[in-house]
Amino acid sequence: MENQKPSSINKNKTTFIIIALLIIGAISYYGANYYFKYFSPNVNADHEYLFIRTGSNFKDVYNTLKQENILKDTNSFLWAAEKMNYVNRVKSGRYRLHTELSNRKLINMLKSGSQEPVTLSFHNLRLKEQFAGFVAKKIEPDSSQIIHLLDSEGFVHKFGFTTDDVYTMFLPNSYQLFWNTNPEKFFVKMYESYHKFWTPERLQKAHDLGLKPTEVSILAAIVDAEALHDSEMPTIAGLYLNRLKKGMKLESDPTVIFAKNDYTIKRVLSRYLTFDSPYNTYLHTGLPPGPIMMPSINAINSVLDANKTDYIYMCAKEDFSGYHNFATNMADHLVNAHKFQQALNERNIKK
């Protein structure tokens, strides 16, 4: 057999090396491309959250990512989403973004629905309309959906409330819930917190006062509206409980202001006292049908642990300190009221 020529051997080696280099190059290219599409960070720095609304499909998500310029490369996300079968597994929610998120990490988060909860903190919101508007800024449902349930007799009755007193269910606190919580589940969560608050001990205290929990909160709302200083709350609560026991009208100025829905009033004049409303405690004996504001926890506890006194009258102090002069009889009360009216006149506060 004739030996192969050196030139032929060198040619074969060169061909082999070229092929090997082409294979390595192809592997490197596809490997780099694969890495880029799956593992390279792909979120821009100027976005903190991605919001996916309930009922959204993949097209909606993709359009949001594109229109809001959330991703550096939307085409690689589209490719990865199809490969990872996210296209048919969209879940609504509020998802936390950061610049280290790759397509793979982002899609895994979205597929699993691993959203970050919202912290909802509220207190002393006067009207349920204000409350609905505040909540709607924090979670997906809009204020009209929340108001609709608040005004639905059939719905609130399931929780043991009426449309007048359902606002007492919302206790000032901080709550954690998901952004896409629907209105019904939101109410359930609030009711669970309400139920935990009304422990057997608190229920017994309410019972001893002859009040239901809703009535405690309705009275607490009046106490809260009257008291500028929390230290006075137990005394004010005791005074109103005395009036309830005696069958006297509560005659609370904040209830008149609420009835007239005019919070610019600084001086409750005689002509306001005849304004016809079930919330006007100068006209009607007993508690109003619902709270005039969201009472604080301190106000509720002040009713449950009210000071035992003989006071049945009170009037703001003439020094405008926010404290009150209390009285057990009309004669002393008239003296206190005269001093306060003089102070109002001196400051030219006419209404």
Secondary structure, DSSP 4 states (H G I P E B T S, - for coil): -PPPPHHHHHHHHHHHHHHHHHHHHHHHHHHHHHHHHHHSB-B-TT--EEEE-TT--HHHHHHHHHHTT-BS-HHHHHHHHHHTT-TT----EEEE--TT-BHHHHHHHHHHT-PPPEEEEE----SHHHHHHHHHTTSSS-HHHHHHHHT-HHHHHTTT--TTTGGGG--SEEEEE-TT--HHHHHHHHHHHHHHHS-HHHHHHHHHHT--HHHHHHHHHHHHHH-SSGGGHHHHHHHHHHHHHHT-----HHHHHHHHT-TT-SS--GGGGG---TT-TTTSSS--SS-SS---HHHHHHHHT-------EEEE-TT-SS-EEEESSHHHHHHHHHHHHHHHHHTT---
